[in-house]
Structure formats: C-alpha cells, structure tokens
Amino acid sequence: GVTVTGDTAESASALCKERLQTIHDAALTFDMQRADIATTGIEIEARRKEGSDEIVDYQAKDTITVIVRDVDNVGSILTTMIDAGASETFAVTYSITEASTAYRAALTAAMQDALEKAGVLAEAAGVRIQSVVGVEEQPYDESKLVGVDFESSAIQVTAKVIVTYLIK
C-alpha cells in the first residue's frame, strides 16, 4: 500500500500516482504480466486540525496487488516494492488462479468416495447397490482458496456431493 500527504488533494493524488507507478515499474522488472498488477483506486482524505475545521493536509492512499506466479521470488519482489516506495505491506496469501481443473478432479474423487462409503453401508445392511438415482453437488466456494497462510505449502480444493443410490 501507499500512503502519502500533500498540501492539496491534487498534490497528494499526484504523489500517490507517482509512487504507485514507481512500484509498478519495479514489479515489472520480475517479468510479471501487466494484468497481474492492479490497484484499488486512490482514496483522498482531508485531515483536519484537532478540534477544528481547519484542513492541515490531504492524505492519499492506494493499494497495489501483485500476483506472483513464481513463489520463489516473493521475498525479492516484496523487498523491491518496499524499496520502490510501498509504505505498507499486507498479508501474502497463496491462492489458485484457475481452480476449475482441480475442482473437477475433486468432484470425481467425491463421487468415488461416496460409492465406497455406500458400498460399506450396503454390505453392512445386507443389500446391494443397483444404480445412482440422484446426485446433488454442494455449493463450491472459491473464496476458501484465498487467505491461506503464507507459511503453508498446500492449497486444498474440495468438492462435496450427496448421492442417492437404488438398493436391492
């Protein structure tokens, strides 16, 4: 993140944009795609003298988010961005940029698991599974993929299904 102050809203905004551009350019030295670097938009606040309506200065803030595909470079990229003028750093999180393939594999595994468990239950009940008569996919929540601790080395993609079998 970048936080700067200026005598006017315009000067604070210009300084913030300049600092963001420097950070952006520094990130690009790591052969990142431009689409992997984004800002949230500058917020400007008039800061007032305590107990008064008199404006002391203007504070401009923005946050830059960088998608790092080569996680071995995270430390170097953070250092470079801080050296380029980032005044705040937020949590580094692992996430999956494209989870559909992993989710389809998880769905397949969930169906296999359901069949194995149903087989155990059917055997214990003295019946046989004839066929599947219904499958309900539980909602998939991609937000669970974001926010994994930085120290973690694994991201889990899960799928849940409810399967109804015809037994004999």
Backbone as JSON Lines, residues from 0, in Angstrom:
{"i":0,"aa":"G","n":[0.83,-1.18,0.0],"ca":[0.0,0.0,0.0],"c":[0.87,1.24,0.0]}
{"i":1,"aa":"V","n":[0.27,2.32,-0.45],"ca":[0.96,3.6,-0.49],"c":[0.1,4.61,0.26]}
{"i":2,"aa":"T","n":[0.71,5.35,1.16],"ca":[0.05,6.44,1.87],"c":[0.97,7.64,1.8]}
{"i":3,"aa":"V","n":[0.46,8.75,1.25],"ca":[1.25,9.98,1.14],"c":[0.39,11.16,1.55]}
{"i":4,"aa":"T","n":[1.03,12.28,1.85],"ca":[0.29,13.5,2.18],"c":[0.75,14.62,1.25]}
{"i":5,"aa":"G","n":[-0.14,15.59,1.08],"ca":[0.17,16.76,0.28],"c":[-0.61,17.96,0.78]}
{"i":6,"aa":"D","n":[-0.19,19.15,0.34],"ca":[-0.86,20.39,0.76],"c":[-2.25,20.52,0.15]}
{"i":7,"aa":"T","n":[-2.44,19.89,-1.02],"ca":[-3.74,19.92,-1.69],"c":[-4.13,18.49,-2.05]}
{"i":8,"aa":"A","n":[-5.41,18.29,-2.32],"ca":[-5.86,16.97,-2.74],"c":[-5.17,16.57,-4.03]}
{"i":9,"aa":"E","n":[-4.98,17.54,-4.92],"ca":[-4.33,17.27,-6.2],"c":[-2.88,16.84,-6.02]}
{"i":10,"aa":"S","n":[-2.17,17.52,-5.13],"ca":[-0.75,17.17,-4.94],"c":[-0.61,15.81,-4.26]}
{"i":11,"aa":"A","n":[-1.49,15.52,-3.32],"ca":[-1.45,14.2,-2.66],"c":[-1.77,13.1,-3.67]}
{"i":12,"aa":"S","n":[-2.76,13.33,-4.51],"ca":[-3.14,12.36,-5.53],"c":[-2.0,12.15,-6.53]}
{"i":13,"aa":"A","n":[-1.37,13.23,-6.97],"ca":[-0.27,13.13,-7.93],"c":[0.92,12.38,-7.33]}
{"i":14,"aa":"L","n":[1.23,12.66,-6.08],"ca":[2.34,11.98,-5.41],"c":[2.03,10.49,-5.25]}
{"i":15,"aa":"C","n":[0.79,10.18,-4.93],"ca":[0.39,8.78,-4.78],"c":[0.5,8.05,-6.12]}
{"i":16,"aa":"K","n":[0.02,8.68,-7.2],"ca":[0.12,8.08,-8.54],"c":[1.58,7.85,-8.93]}
{"i":17,"aa":"E","n":[2.42,8.84,-8.62],"ca":[3.84,8.73,-8.96],"c":[4.49,7.57,-8.21]}
{"i":18,"aa":"R","n":[4.19,7.46,-6.92],"ca":[4.74,6.37,-6.1],"c":[4.25,5.02,-6.6]}
{"i":19,"aa":"L","n":[2.95,4.95,-6.93],"ca":[2.39,3.7,-7.46],"c":[3.06,3.29,-8.77]}
{"i":20,"aa":"Q","n":[3.33,4.27,-9.63],"ca":[3.98,3.97,-10.91],"c":[5.38,3.43,-10.68]}
{"i":21,"aa":"T","n":[6.1,4.0,-9.73],"ca":[7.44,3.52,-9.41],"c":[7.39,2.07,-8.91]}
{"i":22,"aa":"I","n":[6.42,1.78,-8.05],"ca":[6.26,0.42,-7.52],"c":[5.87,-0.53,-8.66]}
{"i":23,"aa":"H","n":[4.96,-0.09,-9.51],"ca":[4.52,-0.89,-10.65],"c":[5.7,-1.22,-11.55]}
{"i":24,"aa":"D","n":[6.51,-0.22,-11.87],"ca":[7.68,-0.43,-12.71],"c":[8.68,-1.39,-12.06]}
{"i":25,"aa":"A","n":[8.83,-1.28,-10.74],"ca":[9.74,-2.18,-10.02],"c":[9.24,-3.62,-10.1]}
{"i":26,"aa":"A","n":[7.93,-3.8,-9.98],"ca":[7.36,-5.15,-10.07],"c":[7.57,-5.75,-11.45]}
{"i":27,"aa":"L","n":[7.48,-4.91,-12.48],"ca":[7.65,-5.39,-13.85],"c":[9.06,-5.88,-14.14]}
{"i":28,"aa":"T","n":[10.03,-5.5,-13.32],"ca":[11.4,-5.99,-13.53],"c":[11.49,-7.49,-13.27]}
{"i":29,"aa":"F","n":[10.45,-8.07,-12.67],"ca":[10.43,-9.51,-12.4],"c":[9.67,-10.28,-13.49]}
{"i":30,"aa":"D","n":[9.55,-9.69,-14.66],"ca":[8.88,-10.34,-15.8],"c":[7.45,-10.75,-15.48]}
{"i":31,"aa":"M","n":[6.75,-9.89,-14.77],"ca":[5.34,-10.15,-14.48],"c":[4.49,-9.66,-15.64]}
{"i":32,"aa":"Q","n":[3.3,-10.21,-15.73],"ca":[2.34,-9.72,-16.71],"c":[1.67,-8.47,-16.14]}
{"i":33,"aa":"R","n":[1.45,-7.47,-16.99],"ca":[0.8,-6.24,-16.52],"c":[-0.55,-6.53,-15.89]}
{"i":34,"aa":"A","n":[-1.26,-7.54,-16.39],"ca":[-2.57,-7.89,-15.85],"c":[-2.49,-8.44,-14.43]}
{"i":35,"aa":"D","n":[-1.29,-8.84,-14.0],"ca":[-1.11,-9.38,-12.65],"c":[-0.79,-8.29,-11.61]}
{"i":36,"aa":"I","n":[-0.84,-7.03,-12.04],"ca":[-0.57,-5.92,-11.13],"c":[-1.78,-4.99,-11.19]}
{"i":37,"aa":"A","n":[-2.42,-4.78,-10.04],"ca":[-3.64,-3.96,-10.02],"c":[-3.66,-3.05,-8.79]}
{"i":38,"aa":"T","n":[-4.31,-1.92,-8.94],"ca":[-4.52,-1.01,-7.82],"c":[-6.01,-0.93,-7.53]}
{"i":39,"aa":"T","n":[-6.35,-0.53,-6.3],"ca":[-7.76,-0.45,-5.92],"c":[-8.37,0.89,-6.25]}
{"i":40,"aa":"G","n":[-7.57,1.91,-6.37],"ca":[-8.07,3.27,-6.62],"c":[-7.71,4.18,-5.46]}
{"i":41,"aa":"I","n":[-7.31,5.37,-5.79],"ca":[-6.84,6.32,-4.77],"c":[-8.0,6.84,-3.94]}
{"i":42,"aa":"E","n":[-7.81,6.83,-2.64],"ca":[-8.75,7.44,-1.69],"c":[-8.07,8.66,-1.1]}
{"i":43,"aa":"I","n":[-8.78,9.77,-1.07],"ca":[-8.2,11.0,-0.53],"c":[-9.03,11.46,0.66]}
{"i":44,"aa":"E","n":[-8.32,11.86,1.7],"ca":[-8.97,12.31,2.93],"c":[-8.37,13.66,3.34]}
{"i":45,"aa":"A","n":[-9.25,14.6,3.65],"ca":[-8.79,15.88,4.2],"c":[-8.56,15.66,5.69]}
{"i":46,"aa":"R","n":[-7.34,15.95,6.15],"ca":[-7.06,15.79,7.58],"c":[-7.14,17.16,8.24]}
{"i":47,"aa":"R","n":[-7.88,17.22,9.33],"ca":[-8.18,18.49,9.98],"c":[-7.41,18.63,11.3]}
{"i":48,"aa":"K","n":[-7.19,19.89,11.65],"ca":[-6.56,20.2,12.92],"c":[-7.51,19.74,14.02]}
{"i":49,"aa":"E","n":[-6.96,19.1,15.04],"ca":[-7.79,18.56,16.12],"c":[-8.65,19.65,16.75]}
{"i":50,"aa":"G","n":[-9.95,19.35,16.83],"ca":[-10.9,20.29,17.43],"c":[-11.25,21.47,16.55]}
{"i":51,"aa":"S","n":[-10.93,21.37,15.25],"ca":[-11.16,22.49,14.35],"c":[-11.6,21.97,12.98]}
{"i":52,"aa":"D","n":[-12.15,22.88,12.18],"ca":[-12.49,22.55,10.8],"c":[-11.35,22.88,9.85]}
{"i":53,"aa":"E","n":[-10.26,23.41,10.38],"ca":[-9.13,23.81,9.54],"c":[-8.43,22.57,8.97]}
{"i":54,"aa":"I","n":[-8.26,22.55,7.65],"ca":[-7.59,21.44,6.99],"c":[-6.08,21.62,7.1]}
{"i":55,"aa":"V","n":[-5.42,20.58,7.62],"ca":[-3.98,20.6,7.8],"c":[-3.28,20.12,6.53]}
{"i":56,"aa":"D","n":[-3.75,19.0,5.98],"ca":[-3.21,18.45,4.75],"c":[-4.18,17.42,4.2]}
{"i":57,"aa":"Y","n":[-3.76,16.82,3.1],"ca":[-4.59,15.8,2.47],"c":[-3.78,14.51,2.4]}
{"i":58,"aa":"Q","n":[-4.44,13.41,2.7],"ca":[-3.78,12.12,2.68],"c":[-4.37,11.28,1.53]}
{"i":59,"aa":"A","n":[-3.51,10.73,0.71],"ca":[-3.94,9.87,-0.4],"c":[-3.42,8.46,-0.14]}
{"i":60,"aa":"K","n":[-4.3,7.48,-0.36],"ca":[-3.94,6.08,-0.14],"c":[-4.38,5.25,-1.34]}
{"i":61,"aa":"D","n":[-3.61,4.22,-1.61],"ca":[-4.0,3.24,-2.62],"c":[-3.31,1.93,-2.27]}
{"i":62,"aa":"T","n":[-3.87,0.85,-2.76],"ca":[-3.31,-0.47,-2.53],"c":[-3.0,-1.1,-3.88]}
{"i":63,"aa":"I","n":[-1.83,-1.69,-3.96],"ca":[-1.42,-2.39,-5.18],"c":[-1.37,-3.89,-4.86]}
{"i":64,"aa":"T","n":[-1.97,-4.68,-5.72],"ca":[-1.98,-6.13,-5.56],"c":[-1.19,-6.74,-6.7]}
{"i":65,"aa":"V","n":[-0.31,-7.67,-6.35],"ca":[0.55,-8.3,-7.34],"c":[0.36,-9.81,-7.26]}
{"i":66,"aa":"I","n":[0.09,-10.42,-8.39],"ca":[0.01,-11.88,-8.47],"c":[1.39,-12.38,-8.86]}
{"i":67,"aa":"V","n":[1.97,-13.17,-7.99],"ca":[3.31,-13.72,-8.21],"c":[3.15,-15.2,-8.56]}
{"i":68,"aa":"R","n":[3.53,-15.56,-9.75],"ca":[3.37,-16.94,-10.19],"c":[4.58,-17.8,-9.83]}
{"i":69,"aa":"D","n":[5.73,-17.18,-9.66],"ca":[6.93,-17.9,-9.23],"c":[7.16,-17.55,-7.76]}
{"i":70,"aa":"V","n":[6.59,-18.39,-6.87],"ca":[6.6,-18.07,-5.44],"c":[8.0,-18.0,-4.84]}
{"i":71,"aa":"D","n":[8.99,-18.54,-5.51],"ca":[10.36,-18.44,-5.01],"c":[10.84,-16.99,-4.99]}
{"i":72,"aa":"N","n":[10.19,-16.12,-5.77],"ca":[10.59,-14.71,-5.86],"c":[9.81,-13.79,-4.92]}
{"i":73,"aa":"V","n":[8.91,-14.31,-4.11],"ca":[8.06,-13.46,-3.28],"c":[8.88,-12.51,-2.41]}
{"i":74,"aa":"G","n":[9.87,-13.03,-1.72],"ca":[10.69,-12.19,-0.83],"c":[11.4,-11.07,-1.59]}
{"i":75,"aa":"S","n":[11.99,-11.4,-2.72],"ca":[12.69,-10.4,-3.53],"c":[11.72,-9.36,-4.07]}
{"i":76,"aa":"I","n":[10.55,-9.8,-4.5],"ca":[9.56,-8.87,-5.04],"c":[9.07,-7.92,-3.95]}
{"i":77,"aa":"L","n":[8.78,-8.45,-2.77],"ca":[8.35,-7.59,-1.66],"c":[9.42,-6.56,-1.32]}
{"i":78,"aa":"T","n":[10.65,-7.01,-1.21],"ca":[11.75,-6.09,-0.89],"c":[11.87,-5.0,-1.94]}
{"i":79,"aa":"T","n":[11.8,-5.38,-3.21],"ca":[11.91,-4.42,-4.3],"c":[10.77,-3.41,-4.26]}
{"i":80,"aa":"M","n":[9.56,-3.87,-3.99],"ca":[8.4,-2.97,-3.95],"c":[8.48,-2.02,-2.75]}
{"i":81,"aa":"I","n":[8.95,-2.53,-1.64],"ca":[9.12,-1.66,-0.46],"c":[10.2,-0.62,-0.74]}
{"i":82,"aa":"D","n":[11.31,-1.06,-1.33],"ca":[12.38,-0.13,-1.69],"c":[11.9,0.92,-2.7]}
{"i":83,"aa":"A","n":[10.9,0.55,-3.52],"ca":[10.37,1.48,-4.54],"c":[9.36,2.46,-3.95]}
{"i":84,"aa":"G","n":[8.98,2.27,-2.68],"ca":[8.1,3.24,-2.06],"c":[6.83,2.74,-1.42]}
{"i":85,"aa":"A","n":[6.62,1.43,-1.39],"ca":[5.44,0.91,-0.69],"c":[5.59,1.23,0.8]}
{"i":86,"aa":"S","n":[4.59,1.86,1.38],"ca":[4.68,2.25,2.78],"c":[3.98,1.27,3.7]}
{"i":87,"aa":"E","n":[3.2,0.36,3.13],"ca":[2.52,-0.66,3.92],"c":[2.57,-1.97,3.16]}
{"i":88,"aa":"T","n":[2.7,-3.06,3.89],"ca":[2.57,-4.37,3.27],"c":[1.49,-5.13,4.0]}
{"i":89,"aa":"F","n":[0.77,-5.91,3.25],"ca":[-0.31,-6.7,3.81],"c":[0.05,-8.16,3.68]}
{"i":90,"aa":"A","n":[-0.81,-9.02,4.1],"ca":[-0.53,-10.45,4.1],"c":[-0.25,-10.99,2.71]}
{"i":91,"aa":"V","n":[0.7,-11.88,2.66],"ca":[0.96,-12.63,1.45],"c":[0.11,-13.89,1.55]}
{"i":92,"aa":"T","n":[-0.67,-14.16,0.53],"ca":[-1.53,-15.34,0.55],"c":[-1.31,-16.17,-0.7]}
{"i":93,"aa":"Y","n":[-1.47,-17.46,-0.54],"ca":[-1.47,-18.36,-1.68],"c":[-2.9,-18.51,-2.14]}
{"i":94,"aa":"S","n":[-3.09,-18.59,-3.42],"ca":[-4.4,-18.9,-3.96],"c":[-4.21,-19.57,-5.31]}
{"i":95,"aa":"I","n":[-5.28,-20.06,-5.85],"ca":[-5.24,-20.68,-7.16],"c":[-5.88,-19.73,-8.14]}
{"i":96,"aa":"T","n":[-5.17,-19.44,-9.23],"ca":[-5.73,-18.5,-10.2],"c":[-6.73,-19.18,-11.13]}
{"i":97,"aa":"E","n":[-6.64,-20.49,-11.27],"ca":[-7.59,-21.22,-12.11],"c":[-7.82,-22.56,-11.44]}
{"i":98,"aa":"A","n":[-8.98,-22.7,-10.78],"ca":[-9.23,-23.88,-9.97],"c":[-10.17,-24.88,-10.61]}
{"i":99,"aa":"S","n":[-10.68,-24.61,-11.81],"ca":[-11.7,-25.49,-12.37],"c":[-11.19,-26.92,-12.6]}
{"i":100,"aa":"T","n":[-9.96,-27.1,-13.06],"ca":[-9.43,-28.44,-13.28],"c":[-9.31,-29.19,-11.95]}
{"i":101,"aa":"A","n":[-8.78,-28.52,-10.94],"ca":[-8.65,-29.14,-9.62],"c":[-10.03,-29.45,-9.04]}
{"i":102,"aa":"Y","n":[-11.01,-28.59,-9.27],"ca":[-12.35,-28.82,-8.74],"c":[-13.0,-30.02,-9.43]}
{"i":103,"aa":"R","n":[-12.81,-30.16,-10.74],"ca":[-13.37,-31.33,-11.44],"c":[-12.74,-32.62,-10.9]}
{"i":104,"aa":"A","n":[-11.47,-32.6,-10.63],"ca":[-10.81,-33.77,-10.04],"c":[-11.36,-34.06,-8.65]}
{"i":105,"aa":"A","n":[-11.63,-33.0,-7.88],"ca":[-12.21,-33.17,-6.54],"c":[-13.63,-33.73,-6.63]}
{"i":106,"aa":"L","n":[-14.39,-33.32,-7.62],"ca":[-15.74,-33.88,-7.82],"c":[-15.66,-35.38,-8.12]}
{"i":107,"aa":"T","n":[-14.74,-35.76,-8.98],"ca":[-14.56,-37.18,-9.3],"c":[-14.21,-37.96,-8.03]}
{"i":108,"aa":"A","n":[-13.29,-37.43,-7.25],"ca":[-12.89,-38.1,-6.0],"c":[-14.06,-38.17,-5.02]}
{"i":109,"aa":"A","n":[-14.88,-37.12,-4.96],"ca":[-16.04,-37.11,-4.05],"c":[-17.03,-38.2,-4.46]}
{"i":110,"aa":"M","n":[-17.25,-38.37,-5.76],"ca":[-18.16,-39.43,-6.23],"c":[-17.6,-40.81,-5.9]}
{"i":111,"aa":"Q","n":[-16.31,-41.01,-6.09],"ca":[-15.69,-42.3,-5.76],"c":[-15.79,-42.59,-4.27]}
{"i":112,"aa":"D","n":[-15.56,-41.56,-3.46],"ca":[-15.65,-41.71,-2.01],"c":[-17.08,-42.06,-1.6]}
{"i":113,"aa":"A","n":[-18.06,-41.4,-2.21],"ca":[-19.46,-41.69,-1.9],"c":[-19.8,-43.14,-2.22]}
{"i":114,"aa":"L","n":[-19.32,-43.62,-3.38],"ca":[-19.6,-45.0,-3.77],"c":[-18.96,-45.99,-2.8]}
{"i":115,"aa":"E","n":[-17.71,-45.73,-2.39],"ca":[-17.03,-46.62,-1.44],"c":[-17.78,-46.67,-0.11]}
{"i":116,"aa":"K","n":[-18.18,-45.52,0.39],"ca":[-18.9,-45.48,1.67],"c":[-20.27,-46.14,1.54]}
{"i":117,"aa":"A","n":[-20.94,-45.9,0.43],"ca":[-22.24,-46.53,0.21],"c":[-22.09,-48.04,0.13]}
{"i":118,"aa":"G","n":[-21.0,-48.51,-0.48],"ca":[-20.75,-49.95,-0.56],"c":[-20.58,-50.58,0.81]}
{"i":119,"aa":"V","n":[-19.86,-49.91,1.69],"ca":[-19.66,-50.4,3.06],"c":[-21.01,-50.45,3.78]}
{"i":120,"aa":"L","n":[-21.79,-49.39,3.65],"ca":[-23.1,-49.34,4.31],"c":[-24.05,-50.39,3.74]}
{"i":121,"aa":"A","n":[-24.03,-50.55,2.43],"ca":[-24.92,-51.55,1.81],"c":[-24.56,-52.95,2.29]}
{"i":122,"aa":"E","n":[-23.27,-53.25,2.34],"ca":[-22.84,-54.57,2.81],"c":[-23.27,-54.8,4.25]}
{"i":123,"aa":"A","n":[-23.09,-53.79,5.09],"ca":[-23.49,-53.92,6.49],"c":[-25.0,-54.1,6.63]}
{"i":124,"aa":"A","n":[-25.75,-53.54,5.7],"ca":[-27.21,-53.65,5.75],"c":[-27.72,-54.9,5.03]}
{"i":125,"aa":"G","n":[-26.83,-55.63,4.36],"ca":[-27.22,-56.84,3.66],"c":[-27.94,-56.56,2.35]}
{"i":126,"aa":"V","n":[-27.64,-55.44,1.7],"ca":[-28.25,-55.11,0.41],"c":[-27.14,-54.83,-0.6]}
{"i":127,"aa":"R","n":[-27.57,-54.66,-1.87],"ca":[-26.6,-54.36,-2.92],"c":[-27.0,-53.05,-3.6]}
{"i":128,"aa":"I","n":[-25.99,-52.28,-4.0],"ca":[-26.24,-51.04,-4.74],"c":[-26.56,-51.4,-6.17]}
{"i":129,"aa":"Q","n":[-27.68,-50.86,-6.69],"ca":[-28.08,-51.13,-8.07],"c":[-27.6,-50.02,-9.0]}
{"i":130,"aa":"S","n":[-27.91,-48.77,-8.64],"ca":[-27.55,-47.65,-9.52],"c":[-27.68,-46.34,-8.76]}
{"i":131,"aa":"V","n":[-27.16,-45.29,-9.38],"ca":[-27.31,-43.94,-8.84],"c":[-28.65,-43.39,-9.32]}
{"i":132,"aa":"V","n":[-29.44,-42.85,-8.38],"ca":[-30.72,-42.25,-8.78],"c":[-30.73,-40.73,-8.6]}
{"i":133,"aa":"G","n":[-29.69,-40.21,-7.97],"ca":[-29.61,-38.76,-7.82],"c":[-28.27,-38.3,-7.29]}
{"i":134,"aa":"V","n":[-27.84,-37.15,-7.78],"ca":[-26.59,-36.54,-7.3],"c":[-26.85,-35.06,-7.1]}
{"i":135,"aa":"E","n":[-26.46,-34.58,-5.94],"ca":[-26.58,-33.15,-5.66],"c":[-25.2,-32.61,-5.31]}
{"i":136,"aa":"E","n":[-24.74,-31.64,-6.08],"ca":[-23.45,-31.0,-5.83],"c":[-23.65,-29.92,-4.79]}
{"i":137,"aa":"Q","n":[-22.83,-29.93,-3.75],"ca":[-22.9,-28.88,-2.73],"c":[-22.23,-27.63,-3.28]}
{"i":138,"aa":"P","n":[-22.68,-26.45,-2.86],"ca":[-22.09,-25.21,-3.4],"c":[-20.58,-25.16,-3.25]}
{"i":139,"aa":"Y","n":[-19.95,-24.66,-4.29],"ca":[-18.5,-24.51,-4.35],"c":[-18.17,-23.07,-4.02]}
{"i":140,"aa":"D","n":[-17.29,-22.86,-3.05],"ca":[-16.95,-21.52,-2.6],"c":[-15.49,-21.23,-2.89]}
{"i":141,"aa":"E","n":[-15.22,-20.49,-3.99],"ca":[-13.83,-20.18,-4.36],"c":[-13.14,-19.3,-3.33]}
{"i":142,"aa":"S","n":[-13.91,-18.56,-2.53],"ca":[-13.28,-17.67,-1.54],"c":[-12.47,-18.46,-0.53]}
{"i":143,"aa":"K","n":[-12.75,-19.75,-0.37],"ca":[-11.98,-20.57,0.56],"c":[-10.57,-20.82,0.05]}
{"i":144,"aa":"L","n":[-10.31,-20.5,-1.21],"ca":[-8.98,-20.69,-1.77],"c":[-8.06,-19.53,-1.44]}
{"i":145,"aa":"V","n":[-8.62,-18.41,-1.04],"ca":[-7.82,-17.22,-0.78],"c":[-7.6,-17.1,0.72]}
{"i":146,"aa":"G","n":[-6.46,-16.57,1.12],"ca":[-6.21,-16.33,2.52],"c":[-5.46,-17.45,3.22]}
{"i":147,"aa":"V","n":[-4.9,-18.36,2.49],"ca":[-4.13,-19.43,3.09],"c":[-2.84,-18.82,3.64]}
{"i":148,"aa":"D","n":[-2.47,-19.22,4.85],"ca":[-1.27,-18.66,5.47],"c":[-0.06,-18.76,4.56]}
{"i":149,"aa":"F","n":[0.79,-17.74,4.63],"ca":[1.99,-17.67,3.8],"c":[2.89,-18.88,4.02]}
{"i":150,"aa":"E","n":[2.93,-19.37,5.25],"ca":[3.82,-20.49,5.56],"c":[3.33,-21.8,4.96]}
{"i":151,"aa":"S","n":[2.08,-21.84,4.58],"ca":[1.51,-23.07,4.06],"c":[2.1,-23.42,2.7]}
{"i":152,"aa":"S","n":[2.23,-24.69,2.44],"ca":[2.76,-25.11,1.14],"c":[1.71,-25.83,0.32]}
{"i":153,"aa":"A","n":[0.49,-25.93,0.82],"ca":[-0.54,-26.65,0.09],"c":[-1.86,-25.88,0.13]}
{"i":154,"aa":"I","n":[-2.56,-25.97,-0.97],"ca":[-3.9,-25.4,-1.05],"c":[-4.82,-26.54,-1.39]}
{"i":155,"aa":"Q","n":[-5.89,-26.65,-0.63],"ca":[-6.8,-27.75,-0.82],"c":[-8.04,-27.29,-1.56]}
{"i":156,"aa":"V","n":[-8.4,-28.01,-2.6],"ca":[-9.63,-27.77,-3.34],"c":[-10.54,-28.94,-3.01]}
{"i":157,"aa":"T","n":[-11.73,-28.65,-2.5],"ca":[-12.63,-29.72,-2.1],"c":[-13.94,-29.64,-2.87]}
{"i":158,"aa":"A","n":[-14.59,-30.77,-2.94],"ca":[-15.92,-30.85,-3.54],"c":[-16.77,-31.76,-2.66]}
{"i":159,"aa":"K","n":[-18.03,-31.42,-2.54],"ca":[-18.95,-32.22,-1.74],"c":[-20.17,-32.57,-2.59]}
{"i":160,"aa":"V","n":[-20.58,-33.83,-2.47],"ca":[-21.75,-34.29,-3.21],"c":[-22.63,-35.12,-2.29]}
{"i":161,"aa":"I","n":[-23.91,-35.11,-2.58],"ca":[-24.86,-36.01,-1.92],"c":[-25.36,-36.94,-3.01]}
{"i":162,"aa":"V","n":[-25.13,-38.24,-2.82],"ca":[-25.5,-39.21,-3.84],"c":[-26.57,-40.14,-3.26]}
{"i":163,"aa":"T","n":[-27.62,-40.36,-4.05],"ca":[-28.68,-41.27,-3.66],"c":[-28.59,-42.5,-4.57]}
{"i":164,"aa":"Y","n":[-28.56,-43.68,-3.94],"ca":[-28.43,-44.93,-4.68],"c":[-29.71,-45.74,-4.57]}
{"i":165,"aa":"L","n":[-30.0,-46.52,-5.61],"ca":[-31.06,-47.51,-5.61],"c":[-30.44,-48.79,-5.07]}
{"i":166,"aa":"I","n":[-31.07,-49.4,-4.05],"ca":[-30.5,-50.63,-3.48],"c":[-31.5,-51.77,-3.69]}
{"i":167,"aa":"K","n":[-30.97,-52.98,-3.59],"ca":[-31.82,-54.18,-3.73],"c":[-31.45,-55.17,-2.67]}
